[in-house]
Amino acid sequence: MTKASPDHQQTGRRIALLIAGTGVAWIAINALGASMGWSSRTLALFDLAAIAAFGWAIWMIYGLWRARQQK
């Protein structure tokens, strides 16, 4: 197994922060929405945004994997 380059490590950290930040933000928004009585439709909008962010993270992981395979 080869060691990851600093650029790949930085990209991996960025992806990890995206995943963690999305999860924390999604939980916080759901808690805030429940306490403020937001409609299910409004909460569903934030759910879709979180799904999009997680999908983007998966796409970035795939790109990182491809970049490491070409090395």
PyRosetta script that sets phi, psi and omega in degrees:
from pyrosetta import init, pose_from_sequence

init()
pose = pose_from_sequence("MTKASPDHQQTGRRIALLIAGTGVAWIAINALGASMGWSSRTLALFDLAAIAAFGWAIWMIYGLWRARQQK")
pose.set_psi(1, 132.6)
pose.set_omega(1, -179.4)
pose.set_phi(2, -90.5)
pose.set_psi(2, 154.4)
pose.set_omega(2, 178.8)
pose.set_phi(3, -80.0)
pose.set_psi(3, 140.0)
pose.set_omega(3, -179.3)
pose.set_phi(4, -70.9)
pose.set_psi(4, 143.5)
pose.set_omega(4, 177.0)
pose.set_phi(5, -72.1)
pose.set_psi(5, 160.4)
pose.set_omega(5, 178.9)
pose.set_phi(6, -57.8)
pose.set_psi(6, -33.6)
pose.set_omega(6, 178.4)
pose.set_phi(7, -65.9)
pose.set_psi(7, -41.5)
pose.set_omega(7, 178.1)
pose.set_phi(8, -67.6)
pose.set_psi(8, -36.7)
pose.set_omega(8, 178.2)
pose.set_phi(9, -65.1)
pose.set_psi(9, -42.1)
pose.set_omega(9, 179.1)
pose.set_phi(10, -64.6)
pose.set_psi(10, -41.2)
pose.set_omega(10, 177.9)
pose.set_phi(11, -64.2)
pose.set_psi(11, -41.3)
pose.set_omega(11, 177.3)
pose.set_phi(12, -62.0)
pose.set_psi(12, -41.2)
pose.set_omega(12, 176.9)
pose.set_phi(13, -64.5)
pose.set_psi(13, -39.9)
pose.set_omega(13, 178.7)
pose.set_phi(14, -63.0)
pose.set_psi(14, -41.3)
pose.set_omega(14, 178.2)
pose.set_phi(15, -65.2)
pose.set_psi(15, -43.1)
pose.set_omega(15, 179.2)
pose.set_phi(16, -61.5)
pose.set_psi(16, -40.6)
pose.set_omega(16, 177.8)
pose.set_phi(17, -66.2)
pose.set_psi(17, -36.9)
pose.set_omega(17, 177.1)
pose.set_phi(18, -62.9)
pose.set_psi(18, -45.4)
pose.set_omega(18, -179.6)
pose.set_phi(19, -65.0)
pose.set_psi(19, -48.8)
pose.set_omega(19, -178.9)
pose.set_phi(20, -65.1)
pose.set_psi(20, -43.2)
pose.set_omega(20, -179.8)
pose.set_phi(21, -64.7)
pose.set_psi(21, -39.6)
pose.set_omega(21, 177.7)
pose.set_phi(22, -63.9)
pose.set_psi(22, -44.0)
pose.set_omega(22, 179.7)
pose.set_phi(23, -62.7)
pose.set_psi(23, -45.3)
pose.set_omega(23, -179.8)
pose.set_phi(24, -66.1)
pose.set_psi(24, -43.7)
pose.set_omega(24, 179.9)
pose.set_phi(25, -64.5)
pose.set_psi(25, -39.7)
pose.set_omega(25, -179.8)
pose.set_phi(26, -64.2)
pose.set_psi(26, -43.4)
pose.set_omega(26, 178.0)
pose.set_phi(27, -64.6)
pose.set_psi(27, -43.8)
pose.set_omega(27, -179.5)
pose.set_phi(28, -63.8)
pose.set_psi(28, -42.6)
pose.set_omega(28, -179.8)
pose.set_phi(29, -66.4)
pose.set_psi(29, -39.0)
pose.set_omega(29, 177.5)
pose.set_phi(30, -65.1)
pose.set_psi(30, -40.4)
pose.set_omega(30, 178.1)
pose.set_phi(31, -66.6)
pose.set_psi(31, -43.2)
pose.set_omega(31, 178.5)
pose.set_phi(32, -63.5)
pose.set_psi(32, -43.7)
pose.set_omega(32, 179.8)
pose.set_phi(33, -64.3)
pose.set_psi(33, -38.3)
pose.set_omega(33, 178.4)
pose.set_phi(34, -67.2)
pose.set_psi(34, -39.4)
pose.set_omega(34, -179.1)
pose.set_phi(35, -73.7)
pose.set_psi(35, -27.6)
pose.set_omega(35, -179.0)
pose.set_phi(36, -96.1)
pose.set_psi(36, -2.8)
pose.set_omega(36, 176.6)
pose.set_phi(37, 73.8)
pose.set_psi(37, 34.9)
pose.set_omega(37, 178.3)
pose.set_phi(38, -66.1)
pose.set_psi(38, 153.6)
pose.set_omega(38, -179.7)
pose.set_phi(39, -72.6)
pose.set_psi(39, 160.1)
pose.set_omega(39, 177.9)
pose.set_phi(40, -62.6)
pose.set_psi(40, -31.8)
pose.set_omega(40, 179.4)
pose.set_phi(41, -65.4)
pose.set_psi(41, -41.3)
pose.set_omega(41, 178.5)
pose.set_phi(42, -66.8)
pose.set_psi(42, -43.5)
pose.set_omega(42, 178.5)
pose.set_phi(43, -64.5)
pose.set_psi(43, -34.6)
pose.set_omega(43, 178.2)
pose.set_phi(44, -64.9)
pose.set_psi(44, -33.2)
pose.set_omega(44, 176.5)
pose.set_phi(45, -61.3)
pose.set_psi(45, -43.8)
pose.set_omega(45, 178.0)
pose.set_phi(46, -69.4)
pose.set_psi(46, -32.7)
pose.set_omega(46, 174.7)
pose.set_phi(47, -61.7)
pose.set_psi(47, -44.0)
pose.set_omega(47, 178.5)
pose.set_phi(48, -64.4)
pose.set_psi(48, -37.6)
pose.set_omega(48, 177.3)
pose.set_phi(49, -64.2)
pose.set_psi(49, -40.2)
pose.set_omega(49, 178.4)
pose.set_phi(50, -66.2)
pose.set_psi(50, -41.3)
pose.set_omega(50, 177.7)
pose.set_phi(51, -61.0)
pose.set_psi(51, -41.4)
pose.set_omega(51, 178.5)
pose.set_phi(52, -63.1)
pose.set_psi(52, -41.5)
pose.set_omega(52, 179.7)
pose.set_phi(53, -66.4)
pose.set_psi(53, -41.4)
pose.set_omega(53, 176.9)
pose.set_phi(54, -65.4)
pose.set_psi(54, -37.8)
pose.set_omega(54, 176.4)
pose.set_phi(55, -63.8)
pose.set_psi(55, -40.2)
pose.set_omega(55, 177.0)
pose.set_phi(56, -63.1)
pose.set_psi(56, -39.8)
pose.set_omega(56, 178.7)
pose.set_phi(57, -63.2)
pose.set_psi(57, -40.6)
pose.set_omega(57, 177.9)
pose.set_phi(58, -63.3)
pose.set_psi(58, -41.2)
pose.set_omega(58, 177.8)
pose.set_phi(59, -62.1)
pose.set_psi(59, -40.6)
pose.set_omega(59, 178.5)
pose.set_phi(60, -67.0)
pose.set_psi(60, -37.9)
pose.set_omega(60, 177.1)
pose.set_phi(61, -63.2)
pose.set_psi(61, -41.6)
pose.set_omega(61, 178.1)
pose.set_phi(62, -62.1)
pose.set_psi(62, -43.3)
pose.set_omega(62, 178.2)
pose.set_phi(63, -63.5)
pose.set_psi(63, -39.4)
pose.set_omega(63, 176.9)
pose.set_phi(64, -65.1)
pose.set_psi(64, -42.5)
pose.set_omega(64, 178.6)
pose.set_phi(65, -61.1)
pose.set_psi(65, -44.0)
pose.set_omega(65, 179.5)
pose.set_phi(66, -63.3)
pose.set_psi(66, -40.6)
pose.set_omega(66, -180.0)
pose.set_phi(67, -64.4)
pose.set_psi(67, -37.7)
pose.set_omega(67, 179.2)
pose.set_phi(68, -73.1)
pose.set_psi(68, -27.9)
pose.set_omega(68, 177.9)
pose.set_phi(69, -71.2)
pose.set_psi(69, -32.0)
pose.set_omega(69, -178.7)
pose.set_phi(70, -80.1)
pose.set_psi(70, -10.8)
pose.set_omega(70, -176.8)
pose.set_phi(71, -68.5)
pose.dump_pdb("model.pdb")
